[in-house]
């Protein structure tokens, strides 16, 4: 699933390709027609906003909301350039002067009024955005404290508590902060939570600006920790059983996790 850093790069790429233009908006298939995307035809795309793992395309008083999930993607092409997928796979096409932006697949595509954004059932429940320009660490810590029994690694993935972090940066941030992903939120001090959030924000901002660096622990199970040489451990965590990677020696208390 795309994480907040990828979504921000996508927003910049699409805005650079077709932003500030009056667009032809085409429903590529039945999914796009069901979303009502043709209501946007002829309107100007003012900006593309990244909000956690969500994309919001602002067309005056209407907004196109996209969430890519595990399988969706947005691509930008020059007119006449061959698409990576067949036209039947396109949900919506935003066609500008020289480029066109295309969404392929994904769980969410819908049009809603801008006035409804603040109380939308999906968007209004999102926690603080880890990549927001004015991210408030104290507010984010308070949000995490709403689920004191959750393990840290699981809580970081809960978009209602903190939005934008996915499985990669859950593991990478905990390692960078030397935080134990298996300890509960209640067992962590504010300083420890602040350190983990700060690490996540730093790593993700760097990735959003320059692309992802090689991971320290993610998908490195059995390989030596880059700090101490202990083999990296991995196992599923939380109800969704998303795999967590960590160093049992460097991340205090992690070796005691069952």
Beta strands, then each sheet from edge to edge (+ up, - down):
strand 1: 24-27
strand 2: 47-51
strand 3: 54-59
strand 4: 62-67
strand 5: 73-78
strand 6: 90-95
strand 7: 99-104
strand 8: 108-113
strand 9: 128-129
strand 10: 162-163
strand 11: 232-237
strand 12: 242-247
sheet 1: 1+ 6- 7+ 5-
sheet 2: 2+ 3- 4+ 8-
sheet 3: 9+ 10+
sheet 4: 11+ 12-
end
